[in-house]
Amino acid sequence: MRLSKDNLYIVSTPIGNLDDITLRAIEVLKSSDIIICEDTRHSLKLLNHLKIKKILISYHKYNEKKQTTNIIKHINEGKILSLISDAGTPVLSDPGRSLINECIKRKIKVIPIPGVSSITTAMSVSGFKDQFLFYGFLPKKKNELKKVLNSLSNKIFSLVFFIPAKKINFYLENFKEFFVGRKIFIGREITKLHEVFYREDINNINLFKTPIKGELTVVISEKKIKNKALDKKKIIEKAKKFLKKYSLKDTVSLILETERFNKKEIYNLCLMVKNEKKN
């Protein structure tokens, strides 16, 4: 594989099992002059497994600004650079956004090398609807957390979070308050030897009695919307108004824009109004 020297490569790496890496990702890492890592010690485990020896640059939230300048300089010197995180797809709740924005600003191409993500991995086995919102790490302080969860509780989509295992009970207690009636999926050690999945109704899930380790990917199921009773009088009044200007088909479509009910029921009421006008 021949790589351009004018690009920054964003390379996804395994979230646990070191064999979960694409052939393309391996080739890009082998072809790179410098690999930008969140934690060089952690990344060495993967690189040693792949028998790849390269210059490594540590890049994290405490040195982001300084290292961004150095990285841009290396790219301008014609070196091939790739960015990896400790696990999964870089930048998603990991360092790198400032670097990518600087590259975009300087017309440097940013090339994604797709692969594993714990977000999509957890969603794929959760059993929940695949329209989802990814939040990442939640606030650690109770007051801030309650504000965020209160806002998110109104969203109808599935919700994905990253949670430190040692704090799981703290978050579960708050989930029980804000996500009543929904289900929860917890993925621990995903793709690793001791992979465990927990599935339960949020109302019924018990707090963990013994400490667990690592980071968890947690998914809250979609919010069930209770159907309101059909206000026939309201629909009939709208139908009378719209049928003066529009066809039956267009009238039904217009009513459905604001009234989320069964289309057939709306159609039958509109048809009834139309037939009454003829008589």
C-alpha positions in Angstrom: 0.0 0.0 0.0 1.3 3.4 -1.0 0.3 6.2 1.3 0.3 9.9 0.6 2.7 12.0 2.7 0.2 14.9 2.8 -2.5 13.2 4.9 -3.2 12.3 8.5 -4.6 8.8 8.9 -7.1 8.1 11.6 -6.7 4.3 12.4 -9.2 2.3 14.3 -7.7 -0.4 16.5 -9.1 -3.3 18.6 -11.2 -2.7 21.7 -10.0 -5.9 23.3 -9.1 -8.8 21.1 -5.9 -7.9 19.3 -6.9 -9.9 16.3 -9.8 -7.5 15.6 -7.8 -5.3 13.3 -8.3 -4.8 9.6 -5.6 -5.7 7.0 -5.7 -2.1 5.8 -5.1 -0.7 9.3 -2.0 -3.0 9.7 -0.6 -1.8 6.3 -1.2 1.9 7.3 0.6 1.5 10.6 3.5 -0.4 8.9 3.8 2.4 6.3 3.7 5.3 8.9 6.8 7.1 9.9 5.2 8.2 13.2 2.3 6.8 15.1 0.4 9.2 17.4 -0.8 7.4 20.5 -3.0 8.3 23.4 -0.8 6.2 25.8 2.4 4.9 24.2 2.8 2.1 26.7 -0.7 0.8 26.0 -0.3 1.1 22.2 3.0 -0.8 22.3 1.1 -4.0 23.3 -0.7 -3.9 20.0 2.2 -2.8 17.9 4.4 -5.5 19.4 1.7 -8.0 18.7 1.7 -6.9 15.1 5.5 -6.8 15.0 5.5 -3.1 14.1 8.3 -0.8 15.3 7.8 2.9 14.7 8.4 6.3 16.4 5.6 7.0 18.8 4.3 10.4 19.9 2.2 10.7 23.1 -0.9 12.7 22.4 -3.5 13.4 25.2 -5.6 16.2 26.6 -2.7 17.7 28.6 -0.3 18.2 25.7 -2.8 18.5 22.8 -2.0 22.0 21.8 1.8 21.6 21.9 1.7 18.3 20.1 -0.7 19.5 17.4 1.9 22.0 16.3 4.6 19.3 16.2 2.5 16.9 14.3 1.6 19.5 11.6 5.3 20.2 11.3 6.0 16.5 10.7 3.3 16.3 8.1 4.7 19.4 6.3 8.1 17.8 6.3 6.7 14.9 4.3 6.4 12.3 7.0 3.5 9.8 7.1 1.5 10.1 10.4 -1.3 8.0 11.8 -3.4 8.5 14.9 -4.6 5.7 17.1 -6.4 5.7 20.5 -6.0 3.2 23.4 -8.9 1.2 21.8 -11.4 1.5 19.1 -12.1 4.4 16.8 -10.0 7.5 17.6 -11.6 10.9 18.6 -14.9 9.4 19.9 -14.5 10.4 23.6 -10.7 10.4 23.0 -8.2 13.1 22.1 -7.8 14.1 18.5 -10.5 16.6 17.6 -8.2 19.7 17.9 -5.7 18.0 15.6 -8.3 17.1 13.0 -9.7 20.6 13.0 -6.2 22.0 12.6 -5.6 19.7 9.6 -8.9 20.7 8.0 -8.0 24.4 8.5 -4.6 23.8 6.8 -6.1 21.8 3.9 -4.4 18.6 5.1 -6.5 15.6 4.2 -7.8 13.5 7.1 -8.2 9.8 6.0 -10.3 7.4 8.2 -9.2 3.8 8.4 -12.4 2.3 9.8 -12.6 -0.6 12.1 -13.8 -1.6 15.6 -15.9 0.7 17.8 -17.3 -0.3 21.1 -20.3 2.0 20.3 -21.5 0.1 17.3 -20.3 -3.2 18.7 -22.6 -2.8 21.8 -25.5 -1.5 19.7 -25.2 -4.5 17.4 -25.9 -7.0 20.2 -28.2 -4.9 22.5 -31.4 -5.8 20.7 -32.5 -2.2 20.9 -33.7 0.0 18.0 -30.7 1.2 15.9 -31.7 4.9 15.9 -29.3 5.9 18.8 -27.6 8.8 20.3 -24.0 8.5 21.5 -23.2 10.6 24.6 -19.8 9.3 25.8 -18.7 9.8 29.4 -21.4 11.3 31.7 -20.7 14.0 34.3 -19.2 12.7 37.6 -21.0 15.2 39.9 -24.6 14.3 40.9 -26.1 17.7 40.2 -24.6 18.0 36.7 -25.5 14.4 36.0 -29.2 14.9 36.9 -29.4 17.9 34.5 -27.9 15.8 31.6 -30.1 12.7 32.3 -33.2 14.9 32.6 -32.6 16.2 29.2 -31.7 12.8 27.7 -34.7 11.2 29.3 -36.9 13.0 26.8 -35.1 11.6 23.8 -37.0 8.7 22.2 -33.8 7.1 20.8 -31.5 4.4 22.3 -28.7 6.0 24.3 -25.0 4.9 24.5 -22.6 5.8 27.3 -19.1 5.0 28.4 -19.0 4.4 32.2 -16.0 3.5 34.5 -16.9 0.1 36.1 -16.0 1.4 39.6 -18.8 4.0 39.2 -21.5 1.8 37.8 -23.7 1.7 40.9 -23.7 5.5 41.1 -25.0 5.8 37.5 -27.4 2.9 37.8 -29.1 4.6 40.8 -29.7 7.7 38.6 -30.7 5.7 35.6 -33.5 4.1 37.7 -34.8 7.6 38.4 -34.7 9.0 34.9 -35.2 6.0 32.6 -38.2 4.2 34.2 -39.8 1.6 31.9 -36.7 1.3 29.6 -34.2 -1.6 29.3 -30.5 -1.5 29.9 -27.6 -3.4 28.2 -24.1 -3.4 29.8 -21.1 -4.7 27.9 -18.0 -5.5 30.0 -14.7 -6.6 28.6 -16.2 -6.6 25.1 -14.3 -9.0 22.7 -11.9 -10.0 25.5 -11.6 -13.5 27.2 -14.0 -12.6 30.1 -16.6 -10.8 28.0 -19.9 -10.4 29.8 -23.2 -8.9 28.8 -25.9 -7.8 31.2 -29.5 -7.3 30.1 -32.3 -6.2 32.3 -35.2 -3.8 32.8 -33.9 -0.7 34.4 -36.6 -0.9 37.1 -35.4 -4.4 38.1 -31.6 -4.3 37.7 -29.7 -4.8 40.9 -26.7 -2.8 42.0 -23.4 -4.7 41.8 -22.5 -6.2 45.2 -18.8 -6.6 44.4 -16.5 -4.2 42.5 -15.9 -4.8 38.8 -13.0 -3.5 36.7 -12.5 -1.7 33.4 -14.7 0.5 31.2 -18.3 -0.4 30.4 -20.3 0.4 27.3 -23.9 1.0 28.4 -26.9 1.2 26.2 -30.4 2.4 27.3 -33.2 1.2 25.1 -35.5 3.5 23.1 -38.3 5.3 24.8 -41.8 3.8 24.3 -44.3 6.4 23.2 -47.8 5.8 24.4 -50.4 6.4 21.7 -52.9 9.1 22.6 -56.6 8.6 22.0 -57.6 9.8 18.6 -59.4 13.1 18.8 -62.0 12.5 16.1 -63.6 15.9 16.5 -60.3 17.7 16.0 -59.5 15.6 12.9 -62.9 16.2 11.4 -62.5 20.0 11.8 -59.1 19.9 10.1 -60.4 17.7 7.3 -63.3 20.2 6.6 -60.8 23.0 6.5 -58.3 21.3 4.2 -60.8 19.7 1.9 -61.9 23.1 0.7 -58.5 23.6 -1.0 -56.9 20.2 -1.2 -57.5 16.7 -2.5 -58.3 13.8 -0.2 -54.8 12.5 -0.4 -53.2 15.9 0.3 -55.6 16.5 3.2 -54.6 13.2 4.8 -50.8 14.0 4.4 -51.3 17.5 5.9 -53.1 16.1 9.0 -50.5 13.4 9.5 -47.8 16.1 9.7 -49.1 17.2 13.1 -51.3 14.3 14.2 -49.3 11.1 14.8 -52.0 8.5 14.4 -52.7 5.5 12.2 -52.9 6.7 8.6 -55.9 4.5 7.9 -57.9 6.0 10.7 -57.2 9.5 9.5 -58.0 8.5 5.9 -61.4 7.1 6.9 -62.4 10.2 8.8 -61.3 12.4 5.9 -63.2 10.2 3.4 -66.3 10.5 5.6 -66.1 14.3 5.6 -65.6 14.3 1.9 -68.6 12.1 1.3 -70.8 14.2 3.6 -70.0 17.3 1.5 -71.3 15.5 -1.6 -74.6 14.7 0.0 
